[in-house]
Amino acid sequence: MGCVSAAVLSVAAGGAQAASVRAYAFHAGTLKTQTQYLLKDTRVGTPMDIPIPFLVIQHGTEWMAFDTGCNAQAAKDPAAYWGEAIAKAYVPEIKPEQEFREAIKVLGLAPRDFKAVVLSHGHVDHAGAIDNFAGTGVPLHFQKAEMREIRKAIAAAIAGAAYCLGDFKHLNELNIREVEGVLDVFGDQTVMVFPTPGHTPGHQSLYVKPSTGKPFIYCADALYTLEIMERLVVPGLATDIPATMQNVHWFKLEERQGVTIVPSHDPGYWAKRTWAPKELVP
């Protein structure tokens, strides 16, 4: 199985917590797109405006981020920064205050304040603002399989792909850490990252056990919308469809076991949630 076993999360769900754990969701802009790019063969050509979230987790006095949203340059000239193909399918609407380094100011944070940053994968709307961490020394965690794809795109100078060359132009100034398998971010099983390949070869998702409320899994692009899980709709973009659908089935099982499942780009889901500086209640 591509994702972490249910047994691992069952262990994580038990026991007392020493540190307070809180989650915050940030609205890093909107991508104006069409449904077929998220939900394969359904309502082709229907407009769909999807949120771009990233999460910040507070663990005691320490902080971590999961994803970073888009680079601010994308909103200024999407075709020039992303390339014509991506800009044709996804039109970004990003306010200056929604880029990562500006957005986190509502929590009194700067990029240098993070213990760790974890990237679900390297696509433009998830790892676009990693340059905010250039020169900070903050570790940025990618699955090893994902970094392999990113480095291939850079070496081949493939412009106009979902791995945007501009997003990685400061790669040598970043503290990149390659993960293989599960990462227990704070060492107490309250915040765990685990591989969910399928959307990309090295995609990973996030398990959080907050101090109040139920544990949740933020699936990133392993689950665009709850409709995919509820109706078992094949997502519009995936490098490995069988692995992607295996993850979806596994998320559905976790939901039945009491874990809340949080999708990445579901407009209906996020319309009912509060953004930072209010705490996320999944």
N, C-alpha and C positions, 0 to 999 in steps of 0.2 A: 504494500500500500504506500502511496506517495506521501500521505500525511502521517502525523504522529499517531500512535495507537491510542485507542480509547482508554486503555489501562493507564497510560501516562497522565492523561488529563484527569482521570478518576483519582489518582494519587494526589495530583495538584489541588483538586477540589476539596480534599479533606484536611483536617488539622487546623490549628489556630494560627493566626497571622500576627507576627510581631510588629510589622510596619504598616502604617496607614497607606492604602492604595486608592488613588483616585484617577479617573480617566476624563480627558477633555477632548472634544472633537472640534476641529477647525474647518470652516468653510473657505476653501482656498480658491473659490471661483466656480465657474460653470462652463461646461463644454456643450455647445449646441451641436447636436448630431441627429442621427436617424435610428429608428429602433433596430434595423437589421444588423447594425454594428454591435449590438448588445444581445439581441435575442434572434438567433438564426432563423431565417425563413418565416418570420412573423411580422405582419404589418409593415412590409417593405415600403420605404419612402416616407413613413410617418415621422414628423419631427419629434425629437426627444431631447429635452434639456436636462443634463445630468450634473449633479454636484461633484466637486472635486474635494474629497475630505482628506485630512491627515489627523492622526491622533497624537496626543501628548499624555504621558502617564507619569503621575507623581507617586513615588515610592518613598515614604518617609520624607527625608530632605533631599532626595535625589530625583532626577528627571530623565526620562527617555522619550524619544519620538519614534513614531512608526509612519514612514513616508514623509514627503516634504511638499507635495503638490507640484505645480508647474514653475518653470523659470519665468520671471517677470518679463523677459524679452519676448516670450511667446505671444503675449497680449499686444505688444507694440506692432509686430509684423509677423504673424503666424507663418505665412508662406516663406518668408526669408529665413526664419529661425528653424522651423520644423520641416520645411519642404512642402511642395504643392500637394502631394498625395495626402499627407496627414492633415494639412490645413483645409483641404476640401471636405474631408470626412468629419473633422472636429474643429469647430470655431470657438476659440477660448474667449471668455469674458472674465477678466481678472482685474480687480481693482488694485492699485499700488499697495494698499494696506493688507491685501490678502496673500501676498507672497510670504513665505515662511518667516523670514527674519523680522518682518513687520508685524505679522499676525500674532506671534508669540509674545509680543510686548504687553498684551492684555493680561498676561500672567506674570508680568515683570521679568521675563526671561530674554536672554540673548543666546545665539547659537553656542557660545563657549560654555554655557551653563549646563549642558547635557552630559550625563554619564555615558550615554550611548544613543545612537540613531540606528534604526533598523529599516531597511528598504525592502518592501514586499517584492519588488522587481525593478528593472531599470527603465521602464517606459516613461514617456514625457510627462504624464500627469501624476507620477508617483515619486520619481527621483529627479524631477526637473530642477529643484532648488538646492541640490547638494553642494553647489558652489558656495552657498552661505556658510559652509563649514571649512572652507579653505583656510589653512594656517592655524586652525583652532586646536588641532590634535584630538578632537573628539572622534572616537571610533565609529565608523559607518559600516554596518554589518550587512553583507550580501551573502546569499548562498553561493558556494563555489561554482556551481553549475551556471548561475546567473552571470557572475563575473566573466566566465568563459565566453558567454554570448556577447556581452558588452565589449570585451577586448577584441573579439572577432570583428564586430561592427566597426570599431575604431580602426583596427589594422587595415580593414578593407575600405575605409573611408566611405561607408555606405551612407549617403545623405538621403533625407526624406523618409527614413524608416522610423519605427516606433522607438528605437534607441537613437535619440537625437545626439548628434556629434557635439553640438554646442553645450549640452548638459554635462558632458564629460571632459570639457577642455581643460579643467583644473584638476584632473584626476591625480596628477603627481603631487598635488598640494594637499591631498586628502588622506586621512588615516583609514584606509580601507582594510577591513577585516573579513576574511572569507570563512563562512560557516559551512559545516557539513552536518546536516541533521538538526537536532533540537538545540536551541540556545535558551538557557535559563538566565534571563537578563540580570536579575538581582540575587540569584542563588537560593531563593526560598520557594520557588515554584508558583509565585503569584503572577509573574509576567513571563510567559514562555513563547518563543517563536519556533515554528516548525514548518518543514517543507510541504508545500502543496503544488507540486509541478503539474503543468497542463496548459495553463494560459501561456506561460513561458517555461523553459526547462528548469529554471531555478526560482520559481515563485515561492514565497513563504507567507504564512498567515500568523495571526497574533492571538494568543489566549491570555485573558486577564481575569484575575480573581479580585474584584474590588472589595474594599472594606465593608461596604453596604450593597445589598442587592445580589443578584445571581452572577455567576461567572459568565463571561461572554467570549465569543470568537469573532474577531474582526477579520473577515475573509479576504479583504482587498479584492483583486480581480479573479480570485478563485470563485467568487460569487458576486456577479454584478448586481443582481436584483433578487428579492425574495421569490418573485415569480418563477425564476429558474429552478429554485429548490422545490417550490410547491407543485409545479406542473412538470418538472423535469424537462424543461426546455433547454436545448443545446445552445450554449452561448455563441455569439457571433464571431468571436476571435479566440482561437486557441491553437497552440502548436501541437497539442496531443488531446484529441477529443475524448478517448476512453479514460485517460487519467483525469481529465477535467470532470467528467461525469462521475467518476469514482469519488472524487472529493465532494461533489454535490450530495451524493448518497450518504457519505460519511457525516457531512454537516447535518443532514436531516436526522440521522441517528443521534447525534449529539444533542440536537434540539429536543428530541423525545426524552433524553436523559436529564433535561433541565438546564442545559447550557443555551444561553441566548445567542442567536446567530445574527451577525451584523453585516449587511452587504455594503459594497463600496459605492455604487453609482445609482442607487435606487431613489428616484425623486420623491416617491410617496413615503418611503421610510424616513428619509432625512427631513422632510417637511414637518414631521411630527416630533422631531428631536430638538434639543437646545444646543446651541453652539457655545464655545468658550467665550467669555470666562465662566459661564455656568458649567457645572459638572455634567458629564454625559450620563444619561440614564437610558441604557439600551432597551 
